[in-house]
Amino acid sequence: MLIILGVVLLISLVIVHELGHFWAARRAGIAVEEFGLGFPPRAKVLTEKNGTKYTLNWLPLGGFVKLKGEHDSDTTKGSFGAASLTHKVQVMVAGVIMNVLAAIVLLSIIAAVGIPKVLPGQFSVPSDTKVIQHDVVIAVQPGSPADKAGLKGGDKILSIYDKTCGGQCIDKIEASEDLKPITKKLAGKEVVVVYNEAGKEYQDDYEHSYASVTLLSEEEVQASKNTDEPKGYLGVIPSDYIKQRSTWSAPLVGAATTGQFFWETLKGLGGIIADLFQGQGSQAKEQVTGVVGIGYVLNELAKQGFMSVLFLTAIISVSLAVMNILPIPALDGGRLFVTLLFRLLRKPLNKDVEERIHGTGFALLMMLFLLITVFDVQRFIIN
């Protein structure tokens, strides 16, 4: 169910982006001929209202708004070409602005519940921040005590206690480094692991889960050290999971964190481009993902609950904003760059030149999309 919700949220990001162009065009008096979800060929005209066709298209790669007279050289009344430079700029950047605003809203909501701390120096208002830290299971070793007890990746371990003491000698797990000394102390004993199942902690009627398990003995752990599969007492790979919860400052945290993600995404793209120029294509390949990869990540995050899916949606919204503002032909930033460049050079931007520039850019983007899809299939499905 959460996967379906995640897909709906991702489609909503595309709609929000295109609504930005749509509203900006309408405000500027530019006629909108078509509002399309997906790229042509057209599958169906959903409805037609006020001269605008609302369509569903076969290629699920995004969406588009078709404006009257999209070419800069068009002088017909009500066309994009006849609009002032100010209105053209507003229309071209409106989609990016909408994605940024969507990210701010989503991250503000998440901050009020508890936003994961994933960035160095991630913004918070200390006087209005409650830090929540858990030891999270990253992976479970097959056949281990944890595996037999039913623990899974994403579960949050809260405490462990010796079953014979009836809950009177509880060892709390507040950070990942607490786990090893506690399980070492209880090696070979039957214990109870108190944990929150991934994705269930936000359910109103959910408290905690309990697993009764016998830890490996010290002898078993030591005997496995020099083998191909060394074992742990419990058999999990832990990591710290830190959330920062805000109240009145949640909108401020949402806005600032959006800005931080925007900058980090720009730096990440810069690193990928640098790798390509340095001949490190294989390294750059590992840093990008497409629809297949997003689907895989969405499937994994769905196991951790709604807020994790919402968090991914916010990050993707920021990524869409960054990608679309880049001066790449066929994208919003590319159209803006070409329009401003020809205006600066005082040269006319005729229809043929504009179509060649953006047509080439679109073809290259489609090739890149197919290439990334192949990489994703190899990485997430075949491997």
C-alpha positions, 0 to 999 in steps of 0.5 A: 500500500505504501509503495502505491502511495509513494508512486502517487506522491512522485506523480504528484511532484510532476503535476505540481511542477507543471502546475507552476508553469500552468499558473504562471502562464495563465497569470501572464495572459499566455494561452495553455493549449495542453496540460499533459501527464507523461510524454507523447504519444497521447493515450487519452484526452481526459477533459478539455476546459477553457481551451486547455486539453488535459491529457494522459500520455504513454511515456511515464517520464514526466509531464508537460505544459504546451503553451500557445506559440512556444517559440520566442519568435512567435508574435501572436497575441496570447502566445509565449513568444509575444509575452514580455521577457519578465513573464517568460522568465516567470513561466520558465522558473515557476516549475522549479519554484513549485518543486522547492515549495513542495519540498519545504512543505513536506520537510516541515511536516516531517520536522514536526514528527522527527526529521532524519539527521542525514546531513553534516551540520543539518539545520535545527533550532536548538531551543526547539529541537528534541533529539531522538536516537535509536540503534537501527538494524541495517542488515540481519545475518542469515541463520543468526539468532536475530534472523530466527527471532524475526528481526528485519532491516529497519527495526529499531532495537530499544533494549535487551534483557536476560529472560531469567530476570523477568525484565528487572535488569533491562539494558537500554540500547541508545546508540549502536556502540551499546549493542556489542558490549551488552550482547557480549555480556549476555552471550549464550543466554536466552534474552528478550529483545524489545524493538520497534518494527520498521514502519509501525512506530507511527501507528496509534495502537502500536507499542513495542515488539518483543523477540525471545532469542538465545544469543551465540556463546562466546566460544561460537563467536570466537570460533567464527572469527577466522572463517569466511562468515564471522558471526555476532552474538545477535547477528545484526549490523547496527547503525545509529538513527537520529531524528530531530523533532521540532514544534514552532520551528518546523517550517523554518527547519523545512525551509533551511533543510530544503536549501541544504539539500539543494546545495548538496544536490548541486555539489553531487552533480558537480562531483559526477561531472568531474568524475566523467571529465577525469575518465572515472565513468564507472564511479559516476555511474554508481552515483546516479539512478533513474525510475528503476532505482527509485522504485527499488529504494521506494520499495525498501523505504516503504518497509520503514513507514509512511514518513520514510516515503514522504522524506524520499518524496521531498528529496526527489522534489529538490532533485527535480528543482535542481535538474530543471534549473540546470542550463541543459537544452530541453529543460527549463534552465536550458530554455531560460539560458538560451532565451537570455543568451540570445537576448544578451547577444541581441540576436533573433531566436527563430523557430528553427534554431530553437527547435534544433537546440532543444530537440538535440537536448531532448534526444540526449536526455532520452539516451541518458534516461535509457542508459541509466535505466540499463545501469539500474536494471543491472545494479538493482535487479540482475545483481 
